[in-house]
Amino acid sequence: MSRGVRVEKHKWDRRVSAVDEQAHLVEAEATRLAWYVPAGSERAHPAAGTTEVVAHDELWLTVTDEWWVLCVEADGDDVESLVLHAAVPVEGQAPDRIEWIDLDLDLEVRGGELSLEDEEQFHRHAATMSYPRDVIRGAWAGISRMAPRYTMGEWPFDGWLQQELARARESAPPRSPADPPASSQAGDAGSTPGS
């Protein structure tokens, strides 16, 4: 069975923008970190003072020394979307906590269509939050290294994500009878995974 973990998404200025208390660590090896957030979980947005209900199962993945965090949103066996977040490389974590820094720039895949999202916000935050040059370069490099992998069907876009998602669902603790069924939940309109 997977282990419960608290996941905090921060902005460069250290503001906490999202918190998942119901995440489950599914892989933590020397180079990879993956966690699962089941549909129906609550995601707090402390900076905005809001909470959303996660609409689809989510599998999150990052790799040591890489400038990205990937979110796969799935409904049943179908992948609904992929959101590749430019992010500061995730470093050593506490056993019950994952913290990562989102850099606002996202590559999204929805319905087979690729789009670069939040570029204006990235440029604005790079200026207002004083991103160092290596952080700006890292954000762009993370996105540009992963986009060809998606196009060519290379890891993790080679079926690994779907296999890992199935494994995560099997190893996650069963939902409590008090929890409403995931199919009856809806997330905030217009939100992207972990936004």
C-alpha positions in Angstrom: 0.0 0.0 0.0 1.2 3.5 -0.8 2.2 6.0 2.0 0.2 9.2 2.7 2.2 12.4 2.0 1.5 16.1 2.2 2.3 17.9 -1.0 2.9 21.7 -1.1 3.3 23.6 -4.2 5.1 26.9 -3.7 5.8 29.9 -5.8 9.3 31.4 -6.1 8.5 33.9 -3.3 7.8 30.9 -1.0 4.1 31.5 -1.0 2.2 28.2 -0.7 -0.2 28.1 -3.6 -1.6 24.6 -3.3 -1.7 21.9 -0.7 -2.7 18.2 -1.2 -3.2 16.5 2.2 -4.7 13.3 0.6 -1.8 12.4 -1.7 -0.1 9.0 -1.7 3.6 8.5 -2.5 3.8 5.8 -5.1 7.5 5.9 -6.1 10.5 7.4 -4.3 13.7 6.1 -5.7 17.1 7.7 -6.1 16.1 9.6 -9.3 12.3 9.6 -9.5 9.5 10.8 -7.2 5.8 10.1 -8.0 2.7 10.7 -6.1 -1.0 10.1 -6.6 -4.0 12.3 -5.8 -7.3 10.5 -6.0 -10.4 12.2 -7.5 -12.6 13.7 -4.7 -9.6 14.8 -2.7 -9.6 18.4 -1.5 -6.8 20.7 -2.6 -6.4 23.9 -0.6 -5.1 27.1 -2.2 -4.0 29.1 0.9 -2.8 32.2 -0.9 -6.3 32.5 -2.5 -8.2 31.3 0.6 -10.0 28.7 -1.5 -10.4 24.9 -1.7 -11.2 22.8 -4.7 -12.2 19.2 -5.1 -9.9 17.3 -7.5 -12.1 16.2 -10.4 -9.9 13.4 -11.8 -7.3 11.0 -10.5 -3.9 12.7 -10.8 -0.5 11.1 -11.0 2.4 13.5 -10.5 6.0 12.8 -11.4 9.4 14.5 -11.2 13.0 13.4 -11.8 16.1 14.5 -9.8 17.9 17.5 -11.3 15.1 18.1 -13.9 13.3 21.5 -14.1 9.8 20.1 -14.4 6.9 18.4 -12.5 4.4 16.5 -14.6 0.7 16.0 -13.8 -1.4 13.4 -15.5 -5.1 13.8 -15.1 -7.1 10.6 -15.8 -10.8 9.6 -15.8 -10.9 5.8 -15.7 -8.4 4.4 -18.2 -8.4 7.6 -20.3 -5.8 10.3 -19.8 -7.7 13.6 -19.9 -4.7 15.9 -19.8 -1.0 16.2 -19.2 0.4 19.4 -17.6 4.1 19.8 -17.6 5.0 22.5 -15.0 8.3 24.3 -15.2 9.6 23.8 -11.7 12.8 24.1 -9.6 14.4 20.6 -9.3 12.8 18.9 -6.3 15.5 18.1 -3.7 15.6 15.8 -0.7 12.2 15.5 1.0 10.9 14.6 4.4 9.3 11.1 4.5 5.8 12.6 4.9 6.1 15.8 2.8 6.9 16.9 -0.7 7.5 20.6 -1.5 8.1 21.9 -4.9 8.4 25.3 -6.5 6.3 26.1 -9.5 7.7 28.6 -12.0 4.3 29.3 -13.8 5.3 28.2 -17.3 3.2 25.1 -18.4 3.1 22.9 -21.4 -0.4 21.4 -21.6 -1.8 18.5 -23.7 -5.6 18.3 -23.9 -7.4 16.3 -26.5 -4.1 15.8 -28.4 -3.5 19.5 -28.7 -0.2 20.9 -27.2 -0.2 24.5 -25.9 2.2 26.6 -23.9 0.3 28.2 -21.0 1.0 31.0 -18.6 3.9 32.5 -20.5 2.9 36.0 -19.7 2.6 35.1 -16.0 6.1 33.5 -16.2 7.6 36.7 -17.6 5.8 38.9 -15.1 6.8 36.7 -12.1 10.4 36.4 -13.4 10.6 40.2 -13.2 8.5 40.9 -10.0 9.9 37.9 -8.0 13.5 38.4 -9.4 14.0 34.9 -10.8 17.8 34.4 -11.2 19.0 33.8 -14.7 19.7 30.1 -14.1 16.1 29.7 -12.9 14.7 31.3 -16.1 17.0 29.2 -18.3 16.1 26.1 -16.2 12.3 26.7 -16.7 12.6 26.9 -20.4 15.1 24.0 -20.6 12.7 21.7 -18.6 9.9 22.4 -21.0 12.0 22.1 -24.1 13.6 18.8 -23.0 10.2 17.1 -22.3 8.2 18.3 -25.4 10.2 16.1 -27.9 9.8 13.1 -25.5 6.0 13.5 -25.8 6.1 13.8 -29.6 8.3 10.7 -29.9 6.5 8.7 -27.3 9.6 8.3 -25.1 9.6 7.8 -21.3 7.5 8.7 -19.5 5.0 9.0 -22.4 5.6 5.5 -23.6 2.9 3.9 -21.6 4.8 4.2 -18.3 2.4 6.9 -17.0 -0.7 4.7 -17.5 1.0 1.7 -15.9 2.1 3.8 -12.9 -1.4 5.3 -12.6 -2.9 1.8 -12.5 -0.4 0.8 -9.9 -1.1 3.9 -7.8 -4.8 3.3 -7.9 -4.3 -0.3 -6.7 -1.9 0.6 -3.9 -3.9 3.7 -2.6 -5.9 3.0 0.6 -9.6 2.5 -0.1 -11.9 5.5 0.0 -13.8 5.9 3.2 -17.6 5.1 2.9 -18.1 8.7 4.0 -16.2 10.0 1.0 -18.5 10.9 -1.9 -17.9 9.0 -5.1 -15.2 10.6 -7.3 -17.6 10.7 -10.3 -19.9 13.1 -8.5 -17.1 15.6 -7.7 -16.3 18.6 -9.8 -13.2 20.8 -9.6 -13.1 24.6 -9.9 -14.1 25.6 -13.4 -11.1 26.4 -15.5 -8.5 25.2 -13.1 -5.6 23.1 -14.3 -4.1 20.4 -12.2 -2.3 21.9 -9.3 -2.8 25.5 -10.5 
